[in-house]
Amino acid sequence: MVRRRIAISLLGFTTLILFNVLVQHAVPHNPFQPQNPWVATAVFCLSLGLAIRSWSAGTLNKSRELTTTGPYALVRNPLYVGSFLMMFAFCILCRDLPTLAFVIGPTSFLYWRQVRFEERRLAGLFPDQWPSYARTTPRFIPRRWSADAFRGWSKMEWLRNREYQALVASVAGLLAVYGWHLVSRPL
């Protein structure tokens, strides 16, 4: 199940959104109405999540070296931090408590299991570096700032890690929420 966490998350989100549209007749916020404080909060979370993911993906050298620069100097799992900010943003835009519960519950559990798996794998791949890194760098919430946070970003790594897909998916998601808003609002 953990290896299929993205597919499970997408299936869960899609099912809950269809439930919102077809059963609850929910009307989401207009994502292009920044004067609405809920929209402003959602757009801020989405932008911050995308920025953290882009920063992380442009620094990450998957399985070639233990990445300890960029956001990895602050937390061990910045990609997941960015992803959860993005999911939270779309829950706010959709006015969707069931999907928020899905993110907080089952989705968090799947990602937590994946984090544990990845950390065991990294400990095996980098036995000399991992113990010190894991001891000094928190999983999700930074405790301190590091000058290494500004080192190591590369456009080539960002492209190699296909992080542009998160940007494209976010724009598509915003357009879908906007379309849903237009067709579901009362006349």
Secondary structure, DSSP 8 states (H G I E B T S, - for coil): -GGGHHHHHHHHHHHHHHHHHHTS------TT-TTSHHHHHHHHHHHHHHHHHHHHHTT--TTTS---SGGGGT-S-HHHHHHHHHHHHHHHHTT-HHHHHHIIIIIHHHHHHHHHHHHHHHHHH-TTTHHHHHHHS-SSS-SS--GGGGS---HHHHHHTTTHHHHHHHHHHHHHHHHHHHHHS--
